[in-house]
Amino acid sequence: MMVWDDVASVPTDWPASVVTIGVFDGVHRGHRELIRTAVQRAAVRGVPSVVLTFWPNPVEVVRPGEPPARLATLDQRLALIAELGVDAVLVLPFTHEQAQATPEQFAGRVLSDSLGAAEVVVGENFRFGHRARGDVHTLTELGHRLSFDVLALHLLNTNADGEPVSSTMIRKLVAEGEVAAAARALVRPHRVEGIVVRGEGRGAPLGFPTANLAATPFAAIPADGVYAGRIVIDPYGEPQAHPAAISVGTNPTFDDVIERRVEAWAYDAGVLDLYDRPIAVDFAAHVRGQKKFNSEDELVAAVNSDVDQIRRLLGE
């Protein structure tokens, strides 16, 4: 899969293509349906498929004081898109200048001139251009002028209430600790990535050396509590996965911890040297809420009980 970091990187001889557009944060079930449809439509036409995405999330630029939590890093987003058989991805830098582009400018410069769009696949709620003035109707009209077709897909529903799958809905589930429900919408466990940093080193003497994660900016962190999941070491190199007990919160048993932390213990992996290494933490299921224990012995007993439950949850 080719990856372009701006329209200037797209080859000048790039042929006509089928394009799908979106932030695609998390590459959830709905996103996957859009991308798969674009790949299928491209195969029918005998042309390449292109995913057009944005980095950072446009909301981070348009409303900098209200950045939405990120369901995936850019590296993970690209890896998930690549799994769907896409030929190329254009990662369009979203800047203040880009935010000022009208729907006509965006469609002409990016879709038509750069990508040679023959067909554009979007969701029925698609909005684009300055102040989100453009919608599917606008895009269809521009397609008539610029010689591309538009296919708008209905939103997928995920629950009995008919709530559509969306990144906003998944962020809410993650924030509430409903990571199993989030995983169903994502078609994978929710992942938090970062670098392992040094903590107080209390876990190792107690028998559970945890990896203390410095998460990437704006990462969607689950609610405080204990979770079943996995540690993935070097996720974009030669990944090594280990089942893990994951703790999120301030570790209230020890009063000197103030900031929220994500800590994970690969309980069957022995002693791992993870300091300064990139890891991913995958959240599979919620085990219990955060709790303050009266002694270290109580804490150790609780962790051992958590691991027994995690083994069952992970099917070990």
N, C-alpha and C positions, 0 to 999 in steps of 0.2 A: 504494500500500500504506500503510495506517495503521500508525503505531507508537505504542504506549502504554508509558510508563515506569513504570507501577505499576497495580495493580488499580483504584485510585481514578480513573485516567484513562479506564477503559473506560466508554463511554456507558451510562447506566442503562437505555436502551431497546435495547441491543444484542440482536439476535435470537439464536435457537438457532444453534449453529455446530458444525463439525467441528474438533477441536483435536488437534494433535500436540505432544508435549512432549519437550524435551531441551536439553542445553547447546549441542549442534550446533557444537562448536568445529571450525572448518575447513569445515563444510558439505560433508563428503565423500560418496562414492557412497552409503553406507548412509543417511546423513541425507537425501540428495536423494530416495531411494526412499520414505522415510517421509513427507516433505513432499509429494511428488508424489501419493502415495496419499491423503493428507488432502485435497488439492485436488480429486482425482477423486471421492472420497466426498462432499465438499461439493457438487460439481456434481450428483451423483446425487440428493442430498437437496434441492437447491435452496436451500442455506444458505451463509453465508460460511465460509471456511477461516481458521483462526487457528493461528499458530505461537506456542507458549509457550516462551520460553527464559529463561535466567538470566544475570545479570551482577552481580558477577564469577562465575567458575567456582566452584561450591559447595566444591570441594576447597580453594580459597584461603582460605575462611572456616573450614571444619571442621578443616583441617590446615595452618595458616598457615606452618609451617616447611617445608612440602613443596609449594610451588605448582607445578602442572604447566605446562610451557611452553605458550604460547598459539599455536595454529595460525592464528589470525585475530584482528584487532581487532574490536571491536563494529561499527564502521562497515562493515568488509568483510563480516562475518557478515550484517548486514542487507541489504547490496547483493546478496549471493549468494542469500539467501532471496527477495528481491523478484523475481529472475529466474525463479523457479519458479511465479509466478502466485498467490501468497498474497494474501489480502485484508487481513489484519492480523497484526501481531506484538505480543505482550505481552512486554516485557523486564522480568522480575520481579527487583527488586533482591534479591540473596541476602545476607541479614544473619544475625547470630547468632539474632535472633528468628525469622526464617524457618526456620532450621535446626532449631528446636525444635518446629515444627508437626508434628502427627501426620498420618498418611495421611488420616484422616477429616477433619481440619481443612483440609488442602490441597484435597482433593476437593470439600468443601462450599463453602468460601469462594471458591476460585479457579475451579475447573472449573464448578461448578454455578451458584453465585450470580452470579459476575462474567461468565463467558463463556457461560453457558447451554448447556453442552456437550450435544449430542445424540449425539455419537460421539467417542471418543478413540482416536487411532492412536498406537501406541508400538512399540518393539522388544521382542522376546521376553525380553530381559534387563533390562527397565525396572525401576528401583527408585526409591522416593520416600518422603518423610516422614522424621521424626526417626530418625537412625541407619539410614536406608535400610530401615526395617522393612516398607514396602509393596512388593509386586511385582505382576505382572500379575494373579495370582489375587485379591489384595487389591483392586486397581483394578476388576476385574470385579464383585466382590461389592458394592463401593461404587456402581458403576454401576447395579446392580439397585435399590438404595435411592434413588439420586438421578436415576434415569431417563435414563441415557446408556449407549450400547453401547460395547464395547471391541473393537478390532481389533489383535491383536499380530502383527507381521511377523517372519519369520525373518531372521536376520542374513545379510548378503551375504558370500560368500567371495571372496577376492582372489588367492590363489595356489594352487599345486599341493598344498601342505600343508593346504589347507582353513582357513587362518587367516582369521577374519572381519575385515572392514574395521572399524577402530576408530580413534579419535583417538589412543589410546595406541600402537597399532602405527605410525601415521604419524609421531608424535613420535619414535619410535625410528629410523625410516628417515631422518628429517631430521637427527637427531643424529649418525647414521653417515655423512652425506653422500650418501645414496641418494636424491637429489632427483628423479630420473626416476621411480623406483618410487613415491615419495610423490605425484608429479604424477598418476600413473595412478589412485591411490586417491582423490585429491582431485578428479579430473577438471579439473585446472588446475595451473599451476605453484605451488609453495609461495611465499608472499609474506611479506616482512618490511617493515614500514612504520616511518617515523620522520621526523625532521627532519635536514637536512644541516647539519653543524657543521664548524668549521675544524679541520684537522689540521696537520701540519708543512709542508704545501705542497711536498713533495718530488716528487710525480708530475708536476706541470705542467712544470717545467724539463726533465724527461726525456721529455716528449712524451705523457704520459698523465695528464691532470688527473682525479683521482678525486673522487667525492662521498663524503664520510665520513659515514656514517649513525649518528645517535643513535637506536637502535631503541626502540620502545615497550616498556613494562614486560613482563617475562616472555616476550618474543618467542622463538619456537622458531628458534634460529640453527643453520644447518647446520655440520657439522664443518669444521675448518680446511682450506682449499684454495682452488682457483680453479674458478669455475663459469661456464657460459654462461647468459645470461638477458636480462632487460630492466630498464631504469629506466623507471618511470612517474611523470612529474611531475604534481603536483596530482591524485592519483587520484580524488578525489571532487568535483572541480570541472570543469575542462576538461582531461581527461587528455591527456598527450603521452607516447607510448611510444618508446623508443629501444633497439635491441639493445646489450648491454653485456657487458663482462668484469667479473666480480665476484670479489673477494678476501675471504676470511674468515680471520682469524688475527691474529698479532702482528707480521707483516712482519719475519721474523727477519734479513733482510739489514741492517736498521738496529737496532742493539742498544738504542736508547733507547725503543723501543715495548714496553710491558709488557701493556697490556690488549688483549683480543680486539676486533677491529674488523670491521665490514662496510663495504667500499669498492667502489664501482662506477664504471666508466669507460664512458661512452657514446661508443664509439670513432668513430662516423661523424657525431656531432652538433656537432662544432666546440667552441667555448668556450661553456659554459653557466653562467649565474649562478644557482647553486642554493642558496647559503648561506641558512639559516633557512627554506627552503621545504620543505613536506611532499612526500615521495616514497615510492614503493613500489619494492622490489627483488624481481623475480620470478626464481626459480631454476629453470632448465630442465634442466640437465645438469651432471654433475661432469666437470671437465677434467683436473685433476691435484691432487696433494697440495701442501701448503705446503713451500717449499724455501728454504734460505738460499743466496744467491749470493755469489760472491767479489768482485764488482765491480758498479758501476752498469751497465757495458756488458753484462755477462752478464744482469742483470735486464731491461734493455731488449730484448735479443734474445729472452729467454723470454716477455716480454709480447707481443711481435710474433708469436711462434709460437703463443701461446695464442689470440690474436685470429683467426689463420688457422683454427685448429681450431674456434673458436666459430662462425665464419661457416658452416663446414660443418655443425656440429651444429644451427644454427638454420635451415639450408636457404637461406642467402643466395646 
